[in-house]
């Protein structure tokens, strides 16, 4: 990320960085960089799909340290891709790198880098909202907006992106590698606390190397950043010849020595072009000039809309957006910046593209993202519905979207049809937020294939868990290979564990019961062998959950958004699968806590009901010898006790229950009033033609 090798070069010249004590200051935080740092530096699980609750703890500790030092954070995360698409080749390279790292983890290898869990951005955003930390999601990439706001407010930037060594930020850049937030200190003889860190400024750098600040962007572009790489153009300039030093940084030193002769960018660029021409690369001069100009332009700081957003809570006016971004409806701009709409919609609408993430799964099987593709098809249909030329009753054509995903061990792509379910045929993106709530809910449920009878049984599930349960119904019908019974049981037990942890954190006087203690005792400690089949199944579930969260956001939250930190704990559910396969029963884990048992049964009952209402009338619930489901867990659900009804009602008013809009009381009525007409044939034909892995009959599930 940023300028290749520049961070290491700065570490080599450590006297450029100045020791400072940060306190009583605003701090602009590169949020995308921060959640990477907090997850990877904490040594949290990567192989089993993530431990989101432990990540939430780290985020809370980080911002407590800032608060203790009276530091006011403003967190900014990346949105969609750069609308100019200059970084597309870089993005493809990084996507392939993530696939390689995920494969290494699947083999038990701990190589360089890591793989972030798929829901990490959702969790990060929700935790910041719960902590009342100012948060913004940029429309496109965040670097320029971050630097522009820092310059306007005259405060430092916290990041590990080496591009911030180039941006002209008067208050400086604080590299996260030197930001010792876990070592909050106190000034001698006082109660004033501070965070020890190192500060970089362009002034100190330029003074050290005797160059003009104006040529710093040329320095970055010549070295190679995310937008231009001269060696990929077949251009090779030996800057080492201008250096008196040897070793890996001679190229940096030589280029800086060469730049000391120039006072402005144009003068330096003209000289570069002459060097290239003299090196028999005359035919490449035009392409090099264009590439370098694009690379340099990235360090220009236009006025940012973030200051107005943080001060007044308003989004950018359509007239302030670059022309390509004006395809976004006005109503979407503020929710996008608030993180209440998925940033992927920018890529879909502007570039017609979706880049899928890589997870630890079985590389011999189709990518787990394929399972959630029918959900994305509806997302595409809704986003591209504004482009339809014909508004007649007949279904008009909608655009395809190019998806990039893993096939085997390589990054590949295919064109995916945008689909509108029957409930959404009259919807237009420009007025999507004005659609009746019952229609928004109907579109969501039809997409996931949730039936009328399933709606009734879901009324026994707390509102903030209905979306994950509906996703689980979808996952069981679409996952390939079909998940075996212990995988489902462990997933539901993990949801019970998360709900108990959520209650413990949000409710004063909450008494830990035996169920929480038992489940906590099963959390896997240390490194163990990974069951790739289980990892693949849960990767598919998380992909389905992520896309369903995006669809729910676009439809303006017809269902309460769940708090994602409590939905999945990889080191618990993987261990639970092992124990359940060995003969442990859910009943034995749920003994002694009536509410936990009822929650488990309510979720399982809704899922079984969903399968009974689809084409497979009978779902076998035995996955092998000594794996029969205990009768108490397959019998008809008992009437829920008053305590569970109270819990469900309380969730509608519980600020901690969701990270987005909360379900309103009338939403519960919608669960029994909405009629769903499921449309499978068009999607099935598409999936069979584009994805052989979907050619099995949809709606049928068997237990291995």
N, C-alpha and C positions, 0 to 999 in steps of 0.2 A: 504494500500500500504506500503510495507516495513516490518519492524519489529513491531509486534503487541504490542501496548501500549508504545513503546519507546518514542514517541514524548511527551506523557503526563508525562512520567517519567523525561524527560529532563526539562519540564516546572516546575516540582516539585523541581528540583535541579537547580534553575535558576542561581546560581552563577557559573555554568559551562560555561554559555554563556557570552561573553564579549561585551560590548557596543563599536561600532566602527562607524566611519564616512567614508562612501565609496565615493571615488572620484578618478579620474585619474587612472582608473584600467580597465583591461579586466575583463569581467564577463561571465562565462559559465552558460547559463540558461537552465534548464530543461523545454523545451517548452510545453510538454504535461501537466506538472504540472501548468505552467503559464496560459495557456488558461482556465483551470478549475478555477483557482483562480480569474482571471479577470472577468469571466462570473458570477460565483456564488457570489463573494464578492461585485459585483456591483448591486446585486438585480435585475438582468435582467429577463425578462419573461422566464418561463419554460413551462407553461401550454399550450401556444398557438403556439408552434413550434419554438419560438425564435425571438428575435429582433437583427438581425445581424448588422444593421447599428449602433445601440447603442454599440454593442460589439466592432466594429471597432473603434469607438471614444475612448473607454477605452484603446485599444491596442495602439493607437496613443499617448494618454496622457502618458501612461507608458513609452514608448520609448523616448518621449520628455523629461521626467524627467531624464532619464539616460543621454541623450545628454547634458542637461544643466549642469550635473555634470562631464562631460568628461569621462563617463563610456562607454567603447566599448563592446557592447553585442554580444554574439555568441549563437544563439538559436539552440537547438538540440531537435528533437522530436522522439518519438518511431516509429519504422517501423513495421515489422511483429513480430510474436511471436518468442520466443526463439526456435531455431531449435531443441533443445533437448527435447522440449515439457514438461519440468519439471513443468511449471506453469499451466498446463491444468486444473487441478482440481480447482485451485485458480481462473482461468478465468471463469469457469462455475459458481462458487459461486458468483462472482461479477456480471455476466450476470443475474443471478436470482435476485440479489439484485436490479439491475437497473429496472428489470421488476416490482418488488414490489414498488419501488419508483415512477415509472411511473403510476402505478395503484393508488397510494395514491394521486398523483397530479390530476389524472382524476376524483377523488372523491372530489376534493377541499381541500384535507388535505395537510398541509405543514409540512412534517415530516423531519427527519434528512437526510442529503444528498440532492441530486438533480439529474436532468436529463439534460444532455447537448443536445442542438439542434443538429440535425444530420449533418449539414454542417459546424460545428464550426471549424474543422481542416482546411477545404478548405479556409474559410474566414481568419483564422489566418495566414496561409501561404501566401495568396495573399496580405494581409496588410503588412507583413514583407518585401515582395518583393518590394512593392510600396515605402516603407520607406528605402530601401537599407540596411536592417539589415541582416547581415550574418546568413544564415539559412541552416540547414542540417537535412535530414530525415535518420535515421540509417536504415541499412538493417534489423536488428532485434531490440530487445529492447535496450534502450539508456543508461541505468544507468552506465554500465561499461565504455562505450565510453566517457560519460560525465566526469566521475571521472578520467579516464586516460588522457584526454586532459587537465583537470584542473591541474593535477599533472605535466604534461609536461610543461605547460605554467606558472606554479606557480601562479595561480589566483583562486579566490573563485568560488564556485558553488552556484547558487540560486535555491532552490527547497523546497518542503515540504515533500519529500519522506524520511522516516526515515532511509532508507538504507544508506543515506549519512552521518549519524552519525557513520557508521562503516567503510566506505572507508577511507583509509589513504591519505588525501588531505592536504598537508602542509599549503596552504593558507586558508584553512578552508571552512566551509559550512555555508551559510546564509539562515536560515529558512525564508520562505516567510511570515510566520505569524509575523515576527519581522522586515520585510523589509518595512520601511515607505516611500515608493516612493511618496506618495501624500503629504508628509511633507518635501519637499526639503528645506534645511536650508542653512544659510550663516554664514561662520565663522566671529566671532566678529572682526570688524576693517578691513575687507577685502571683496573682491567680490567673494571669492571662495565658491562655492556651494557644498553641499554634501547630501547624503541620510543617515539618521540615521538608524542603523540596529544593529543586534546582530550577533556575529560570534562564531561558534563552531569549535574547533579543537580536534582531537583525543588525542593530547598531554595533553590538559587541563583535558579531561575526565579521561585519565589513571592516571594522577597525582592525581586527586581528589579521585579516588577509589583505588589507589595503585595497579593497575594491569598492566601486560605487554601488550603492544599494539598488540602483535602477537595473543593474545587470544580473541581479540574483535570479529572476525568472529565466534568463538565458542560461545561466549555470544549471538550473534544474532541468530545463528542456534538453540541454546537450547531454546531460548524464542519463536521461531517460526517465520519464514519469509515466503515469497511467495513460497518458494521451499520445505520447510520441516516443518511439524507440528507434534511434537511427540505425542500429545494427540490423533491425528487421527490414530496413530499406536497403540493405547492402552497403551502407556507408560506414567506413571505419576510419576514424581519426585518432592518431596516436598522441594523446595529450601527455603521455609519460615523457615525451621528448622535451617538454617545457618544465619538467620537475627535476629538482636536485636530489630527491629522495627515491628510495626503492621500496618495493613491496606493493601490497594490495591497494594502497591509497595514493600511489604515484599519479594515477590518472586524475584523481580529484585535485591534487596539489598542482599538477601541471595546468589543468584547465583554469584554476583560480589565478595562477601566475599569468596566464595568457590574457585573462579578463581584466587584469589591472591596467591595461592600456586603453580601456574604453570607458566612456562616461555615460553612454546611453545604450538602449536596446538596439536601435536601428544600426548604429555604428558597429556593434558587436555582431549582429546578424549578417550584415553585408560582408564582414570579414570572414565569417564562417562559410558563407556561400563561395567566396573566392578560394578558400582552402579546399572545398569539395570539388570545385571546378578544376583546380590544379591537380587533383588526385585522379584525373580521368573519370570523374563521375558527373560530367557536365549534364548528361541527360536526366540525372536524378535531381538536379538543382530545384526545379519547380516543386516536386513532391516534398523535398526536404524543407523548403521555405514554408509550404503550407502546413506541414506537420509541426515544425518549430513554432510557427505563429499560433497554432491551436494550443500547443503546450504552454506557451507563454501567457496566452489569454486567460488561462485558468487561475492565474495569480492576480488578476485585476479584480478589485473589490467594488462591485456596484452597491447602491443602497439596498439594505436588507429590509424585508417586511417583518422580520422577527421582532424588532423593537416595538412596533405598533401592536403586534400580537401579544407580547408579554405585558405591555403597559395598558392596553385597552381591550384585549380579548377579542380582536377582530382579525379576520383573515385578509389576504391580499385582495385588493380590488381587481376585477378582471382586466381592467386597462393597464395594470402594472405588471401583468404577466407577459412573458415573451409570446409572440404570436402562436407558436405550436401548442403552448399550454392552454390556449383559450378554447380548446376542444372540451375541457373539463367544465361541466355545468357549474353555474355560480354557487348553487347550494352545497356543492361538495367541497369547496375550498376551505372553509373553516373546519368542518369535521376532519378533513385530511390533516390539517395542521395540529388538531387536537389528538390525533391518533385514533379517532373513532371511525375512520374508513381505512381500508387496506391500501398501503402504498403501491402494491402490485397493479392496481387499477390504472396508474399512470403509464406503466409499461404496456399494458394491454391496449389502452386507448391511443397512445402516441406511436408506439412502435409495433403493435400487433404481436407482442412477444411475451413469453413467460419463462423465466429461468428457474427451474426447480432445484431445491437444495439436495444435498447428499446426506444420507444417514447410514449408521452402521446396520447393515442387513446382509442377507445372503446374496453375494454378488452373482451367484449362478441363477438366481430367480429374477423375474421382471422387477423393475424398479417399484418400490413401494408407493411412489407418487402416482403410478398408473391406477391404483385402486380408487383414488379420490378424483380421477379425471372427470367422471360424469358430474360431480359437484362443480368443478371448475368450468365445465361446458355451460352450465346455467349461469355462472358468474360472468362468463364471456358474453352470453346472450343478453344479459341485462345491461352490461357495460356498452355493448355495441348496438343496442336497440335504437339509439338515437340516429344511427346512420341509415336506418331503413328508409327506402324511398317510397314504398307502397304501404299505406295505412289501411288497406282493405281488410276484410275479414279473413282472407286467405293468408297463410303464413308466408311472409316475405323472406327473401334470402338474407342471411346475416353473415358477417365476415368470419373467416377462420383465424386462428391464433397459432403462431409457431411456438411450440413448447420444446425446451431443452431439458433433457433428463438423462439418467444413466441407463445404458443398455450394455449389460455385461460389465466391463470395466472401463467403458469409454463414454464420453459425452456424445449424445446424438440428438437429433431433433425430428419432429414431424408436425404436420399441420393438423390442428384439432378444430373440429366444427363447433361453432357457437350454437347453443341450443336454448330454446325458450320452452319451459314446461307449459302445459295448457293453462294453468292459472295465471301465467304472466304474459299471455299472447298480446294483450292490449297495453302492456306497460311500456313506458318510455323513460329513459334515464333522466331526462330533464324534470320529470314530475314524479319520480319514484318515491321521493320523500313525502309526497302528498297522497299516496295510495292509502286506502283504508287499511287499518292495522290487521283486520281479518284476512285481507287479500295478501298482505306481506307474509303473514303467518302461513297461509295456504301454499304460497310459492315455496317457502322454506321446507314445509313438511312434504310436499309433493316431490321435491328434489331428493330428499332423503328416503322417500318411499314409506313414510309413516302413515299407518292406516287409522281409520276412525276408531276401531276397537283399541288400538294401541294408545290413542289419545286418552281414552278413558282410564286405562291402567296407569298412564303417566301422571295422572292427577294425584297419585299417592307418592310421587317423587318430589322432593323440594324443588321449587322453581329454578334455582340456580344449577341444579344437576340434570334438568330435563334435556338440555342440549347435548351434554355428553352421552346420556342414555340413548337419545335418538341417533346420535352418531354411531354408537355401538351396534344398534339395530342394522344400520346401513353397512357397517364394516363386516358384520357376520355374513351378510348376503353377497358382498363383493370381494372379500379378501381371497387371495390366492397364494398358497394353498389355503383351504378352509381352516380356521383356527380350531384346535382341539378344545375340549371342555375345560381342562384345568387352566388354559390360557384365558378363557372368559371368566372363570371363577376368580382367578388371581387379579384380573383387571378390576372386577367389581369390589373385591376386598380392598384393593388399593384405593378405590374411590371412598369406601367406608373409612379407611385410615385417614385419607385427606380431609374428610368432613370432620372427623374427631379432632384433628390437628387445627383445623380452621376454627372450630368452636372453642378449643382451648385458648387460642390466641385472641379471639375477638370477644369472648364472654368472661367477665370477671367472676371469680369464684367457681370456675369450671373445675369439676373434680375428675381427674383421670380415672378411667375404669379399667377393668381387666382386659378388654379387647384392645385398647390402645397399647397397653403394656405388652401383650402377646405379639401384636403385629410389629411393634418397634423392635422386639427381640429377634425378629426374623430378618431384619435388614442385613444385607450382605456386607461383610467387612473384608477389606483387602481384595486382592486380585484372585479371580477364579476363572475357570474356563467358561466360555460364552456359548450358549445354545443358539446357533444362528437361526433355527426355525422360529424360536420364540422371539428373538430380536426382530426378525422379518415381520412377524405378525404384529408386534407392537409398533414397529415403524409405520406400517400401513394404517394402524389406528390413529396414530398421531397426525399423519398426513390428512386423514379424513377429518379429524378434529380441527386442524388448522384451516382447511378450506371451508368447513362449516362455520367457523368463527368469522371468516371473511364474508361469506354469504349473509350471515346474520347481521353483520355490520352494514353491508350495502342495503339490506332491506330495513334498516333503521331499528334493529333490535326487536323483532317480534318475540324473541325469547330472551330471557335474562342472560347476560353474558356471565359465564362461570369464572371464578377466580382460578386461573390456570395453574398457579403454584401448587394447588392441592389436588390436582386431577391425576397426576402420574408421578410415581417414584420408581425409577427403573431398578434400583438395587433391592427394592422390596418385592415388586411383582415378579421379577425373574426368580427370586428365591422362593416365592410362594408357589410358582409353577412346579418347581422341583419337589417341594414338600407335598403338594396336592397329588402329584403323580405317584408319590411314595405311599399314599394312603391317608394322609391328613385330610380332614373334612372341613368345609367352611363352618359347619355347625360347631365343631370343637373350638374354632377360633372365635366364634361369636357368642359363646356362652357367657352369661352373667351381665349382658347389656341388651335389654329388650329393644331399645331404640336402634342399635346397630344392626341387630338381626332383622328388624322390620325394614330398615332402609335397604339392606341387601336383598331381601325378598321382593320389595317393591320394584327395585331396578331389574332383577332377574325376571320377575313376572311380566314386566312391560316388554322385555326383550323376547321372551318366549312367545308372548301374545303376538308380537310383530311377525314372527316367523310363521305362526299358525295362520295368520291372515294372508300370507303370500302363497305362492304356488306350491311350496312344500308344506303339506298339511301336517305332517308329522316329522318332528326333528328328533332323531335319535340322540339320546343324552348319555351314551356310554362310549368312552374313548379307548377302551381296552380292558384287559383283566385288571381287577382290583381298582377300577376307576369309576365305578357306578356312582351316580349322583345320589346322595342321601335322600330318602323319601321326603323328609321335611322341607327340602329345598325345591322339589318339583311339584308338591301338592298345591292346590289353589291357594292364593294369597289370603291370609287372615285379614279381617278388617283392621285398618290401621288404628292404633290407639290414639287417644287424645293428644298425647305428647308429640307424636309425629305430625298430626294436623297442626298443632301449635307451631312446630318448627317450620312447616311449609308456609304458614301465614306470616311468621316473623321474617322469613327470608325476603318477602316483598318489600319490607321496610328496613332491611339490614344494609347499612352503607357498605359493609365489608363483603357482601355476598358476590358482588360482581365488579368487574373493572370497567364496564360500559354502562349503557342505559339500563335501568332496572325495570323488570317487568311490572306493569301496573296491575292492580287488583282485577281489572276486567280481562286481563290475559288468561286467567284461569278459566273464565267462562269460554274463551275461545277454544280451549282444549276439547270441549264436549260439543261445540256448535259447528266447528269447521268440518266441511265435507271435502274429502280428498279424492281426486280422480288421478290415479297414477298412470303416467305414460312411459312405457318401457321400450316399445318397439323401435322407435327412431334411434334412441340412444344405443340400444342393443345392436342394431344393424351397424351403427358407426363404430362401436367398440369392437365388433367382430372383424370389421374390415381393416381397422387401424391397429388393433391390439389383439393378436392371437390369444394372449393370456386371458382375455375376457370372453372367449368363444364358448365357454361352458354356459349352461343354462342359468341365467340370472335368477336370483331369488331362491336358489336351492343351496343348502348347507349340510355338510355331513361332518361328523366328528371322527377324527382319526384315532 
